[in-house]
Amino acid sequence: MPELTKKQARAEVSLLRKEISRHDHLYYAENNPEIPDADYDKLMARLIELEQLHDLAVPDSPSRRVSGEVAEQFNPFAHKIPMMSIDNTANEHETREFDRRIKRFLKTEEEIEYILQPKFDGVSASLTYVDGELHHGTTRGDGKMGEEVTSNIKTIRSVPLILAGQGRKPKLIEIRGEVIFPKSLFAKLNEELKKVNKKLEEENETLLKEKKNPKPLKMLFKNPRNAASGSLRQLNSSVTARRPLHFYAWGIGGCDGMDFRDEFEIYEILNRWGFSVEEPKNCRNIDEAIQHSMSLEQRRDSIDYEIDGAVVKARSRRLQEILGATAKYPRWSVAIKFSPKQVSTKVIDITIQVGRTGHLTPVAELIPVKISGIEIKRASLHTEDTVREKDIRVGDTVIVQRAGDVIPEIVEMVPSKQRRKEQFLMPQVCPRCETCVEKEGSFHLCPNISCPAQIKGRISLFTSRNAFDIEGLGKKRVEQLINEGILQNIADVFTLKEEQLLNLEGFAEKSTKKLLDEIENSRNISFEKFINSLSIKHVGTRTAQILAQEFKTPENLMKAKSEDLILIDGIGEELAQSIIRFFENPERKSVVEALLHQVRIEKEPEPYPENSATAEKTFVLTGTLSTSREQIKQKIEKVGGKVINSVSRKTDFLILGTNPGTTKLKKASELGISIIDEEQLKKLIGL
Ligand SMILES: [Zn+2]
């Protein structure tokens, strides 16, 4: 490349800066990038090169986002207008009281207009722009004084270094917002830190041998807020630059030379200046605010950042001024707290549950607590290793959450000095049948297939909706009939006699007859449900479906060899072995044969129209493809798949055309979604 004159270099640098800022805006504020990341990196590399070569670096250059300054410490910084915390309300009653307080203060009966925004659970920050240029980025600190973290703030690509747009810019303005760490990338960060630690441990071994001091290990982050805070408060800003932080603007502090009518106008202007902003909900009164808050709470798990509540603000700025603040809080704003997703409780006992395939699972019995309205009494601890890893003992106080808002899980124990000394140990024998426990990998197994606990589990599955669907035989009745010795295996269900049942507690004449009728009517079953009803280890509904399509009849399946099985798509070595072992066992085989005398397998409908690899799978298309998207969509739908527009955790495949969109591609690889090209798609859907 020929040498540039200083003038030429200056011109190119100026162009590059504009171009990079434009791409930053497209990427973060509009979520619609024009160029792949690699091209963006090239622009940035060229800019840094020119700035260094021709001594053109300036503080507001986008190159500052990656160059990385190392600070000795963070300097204190006084906010022009304090960042006050806001009052919380824990329930609807308190939220209405907030509205009534305002009306009393204003001596009015008229409805107050509000806006509602998500309350981000990140790190609050304040950005000071002077004549449209970012001058300071600071943390909230104690509300009056924050810490200056400007060079770190500049590495966040969703922070505009210069306020975008043509319109008038205030002389000085403090933009208030939240630095957050996306939930979807959080687990990955800890995984990376674990890898770093592994390497450090190896290095430390050598260092210790050489009698040198070991290097400290990296701390893992507890939650996305921790990660945001830890990443923002790095003395070396190149570390911050590598973290995928995001800045959401939610309001303004001090402002010189510009007036805003109301909160919605603030939102519109922040948006225009290039900030990431969530459009606030307009609420004509407190009822609407409460409603919007509830629907936000319902959506909170589908949003990629943590929110722990909703902020209600009086919409009019003039009203805000009149209302002012108490010593602690502004009078015109309140945060509606969402119900906590984590609560603490105590472990009363650790019991052992024996499943239908013989797995022993430790279960924490808890003092009942409510999470989002649901009472939690027990939480699975999975394996002995999990209990050891989390070091949970009877009597411990623990933090419980509902994972994906359904299954309760123990996050961690709260350390305390007064704990039991004994660590948890798995029993040597099955708590139900006292057979010696065997170990399989990290699992403990009761090898006795006549174990009452296993029989109970198997019969419960046998009568469930995914198998014979006998509603009258719920878990309680199954337990009772096992204890009475009437049910010993799944085939016994179909030989139950009226006289066996009538003398038992809870079996009146009418209900007994009803149950027997129901059993009689359930003798016809699809092959798929039949396979599922057998409790073959590792075989769930999905595998049962595949096996039914492949083998068509029980006889074929029972004769199957391991080499036949592993050839089937979706069946691996372990699964194949488990199926073979199941039918090799004479006791199990005779139960299946007895059962086959009792039931009738319905013929499978002609070849399943849905290809097993694509049925119910979700596809996203990106880039240019050889035929129209509509045609490809139809082909995918024909084999039972679904085409949607954007990549999420629920996506199974990203189909890559030429010139793909970088957002989709990036998101798919971050989420570990299979990325395939058109050729691979054709194979998959059998074209
Ligand atoms: Zn047992």
Residues whose N, C-alpha, C, O or C-beta is under 5 A from the ligand:
A	BS01	ZN	C430 R432 C433 E434 C446 N448 C451
